[in-house]
């Protein structure tokens, strides 16, 4: 298992998911709800890839119990967590713009 690569995937895809969710909010603010939906779909795809990397780390650790937690892993988990939060809030903010 290349834990560094999995952390890089978590970080990169988490950042992409957050950026796309923010783009969706911006598009909704501009009245482009189709564009917002497309950006949310892209956010969901990136979020799924970030989750897959996280699951790979969790599965490896469950099977082997030898994974060292590093500040890099904490950083990667923070990116995933913030992406999940922004993505969830994007739905609510877009709904408010729709009203």
Secondary structure, DSSP 8 states (H G I E B T S, - for coil): --HHHHHHHHHHHHHHHHHHHHHHHHHHHTT-HHHHHHHHHHHHHHHHHHHHHHHHHHHHHHHH------HHHHHHHHHHHHHHHHHHHHHHHHHHHH-
